[in-house]
Amino acid sequence: MEKIKCIFENKVLTVRIIGDIDHHSARGVREKIDYIIFDKKPILVLLDLSAVEFMDSSGLGLILGRYTISKDIGADFKIIRPSSNVKRILDLAGIDRLMKIEGDDNNEAC
């Protein structure tokens, strides 16, 4: 089962997704993250993908949608610590041309 863990500190929202992101799970994860973004109104959203081993096109849609929502409320958006499998998908999709991707899954947890 997919879940998220959030930390909101100093107007920075860190969202760690745990589990695979596919068409079965993306909607619930999207809704949870959107609620938190609109409730907390961060200035920076960090999407931690270190605990995601599989992601399909639904995951890309999830990322792009949260990027758009963050920009709409004036927040910066960054992907942090993607697992190697997810990093490969992000690279193939050209996500790094749109948003920042930092770190890898070998870094210490947030």
C-alpha positions as CSV (number, residue, x, y, z in Angstrom):
1,M,0.0,0.0,0.0
2,E,1.3,3.4,-0.9
3,K,1.5,6.1,1.6
4,I,3.2,9.5,2.1
5,K,5.0,11.0,5.0
6,C,5.1,14.8,5.3
7,I,7.3,17.2,7.2
8,F,6.4,20.9,7.2
9,E,9.0,23.1,8.7
10,N,10.0,26.7,8.0
11,K,7.5,26.9,5.2
12,V,9.1,24.0,3.4
13,L,7.0,20.9,2.7
14,T,8.8,17.6,2.3
15,V,6.6,14.8,1.0
16,R,8.1,11.3,0.9
17,I,6.2,8.8,-1.2
18,I,6.6,5.2,0.0
19,G,5.7,2.5,-2.5
20,D,5.1,2.2,-6.2
21,I,3.2,4.9,-8.2
22,D,0.9,3.4,-10.8
23,H,-2.6,4.0,-12.1
24,H,-4.0,2.2,-9.0
25,S,-2.3,4.4,-6.4
26,A,-1.7,7.8,-8.1
27,R,-5.1,9.3,-7.4
28,G,-5.0,8.8,-3.7
29,V,-1.5,10.1,-3.4
30,R,-2.3,13.1,-5.6
31,E,-5.3,14.0,-3.4
32,K,-3.3,13.7,-0.2
33,I,-0.5,15.9,-1.5
34,D,-2.8,18.5,-3.0
35,Y,-4.7,18.8,0.3
36,I,-1.4,19.4,2.2
37,I,-0.1,21.9,-0.3
38,F,-3.3,24.0,-0.2
39,D,-3.6,23.7,3.6
40,K,0.0,24.6,4.4
41,K,0.8,26.9,1.5
42,P,4.6,26.2,1.5
43,I,7.2,28.3,-0.3
44,L,9.1,25.1,-1.3
45,V,7.8,21.6,-2.0
46,L,10.4,18.8,-1.9
47,L,9.1,15.5,-3.4
48,D,11.3,12.7,-1.9
49,L,11.2,9.7,-4.2
50,S,13.8,7.6,-2.5
51,A,11.3,5.0,-1.4
52,V,9.7,4.6,-4.9
53,E,11.0,1.7,-6.9
54,F,8.5,1.6,-9.7
55,M,6.6,4.4,-11.4
56,D,4.6,4.4,-14.6
57,S,3.2,7.3,-16.6
58,S,0.7,8.0,-13.8
59,G,3.7,8.8,-11.6
60,L,4.9,11.3,-14.2
61,G,1.5,12.8,-14.2
62,L,1.5,13.0,-10.4
63,I,4.8,14.8,-10.4
64,L,3.9,17.3,-13.2
65,G,0.6,18.1,-11.5
66,R,2.2,18.8,-8.1
67,Y,4.8,20.9,-9.9
68,T,2.0,23.0,-11.5
69,I,0.0,23.4,-8.3
70,S,3.2,24.4,-6.5
71,K,3.9,27.0,-9.1
72,D,0.3,28.2,-9.0
73,I,0.6,29.1,-5.3
74,G,4.0,30.6,-5.7
75,A,6.1,27.8,-4.3
76,D,9.3,26.3,-5.7
77,F,9.3,22.6,-6.5
78,K,12.1,20.1,-6.4
79,I,12.4,16.3,-6.7
80,I,14.9,14.9,-4.2
81,R,16.6,11.6,-3.8
82,P,14.9,9.6,-6.6
83,S,15.7,5.9,-6.6
84,S,17.9,4.8,-9.5
85,N,14.8,3.2,-11.2
86,V,12.8,6.4,-10.9
87,K,15.8,8.6,-11.9
88,R,16.0,6.6,-15.2
89,I,12.3,7.2,-15.9
90,L,12.7,10.9,-15.1
91,D,15.7,11.2,-17.3
92,L,13.9,9.5,-20.2
93,A,10.9,11.8,-19.8
94,G,13.1,14.9,-19.7
95,I,11.7,16.1,-16.4
96,D,15.1,17.7,-15.5
97,R,14.5,20.3,-18.2
98,L,11.4,21.5,-16.3
99,M,12.3,21.1,-12.6
100,K,15.2,20.5,-10.3
101,I,16.2,17.0,-9.4
102,E,18.7,16.6,-6.6
103,G,20.5,13.8,-4.8
104,D,20.1,10.1,-5.1
105,D,18.8,7.2,-3.0
106,N,22.2,6.8,-1.4
107,N,21.9,10.0,0.6
108,E,20.8,10.1,4.2
109,A,17.0,10.4,4.7
110,C,15.3,13.7,5.2
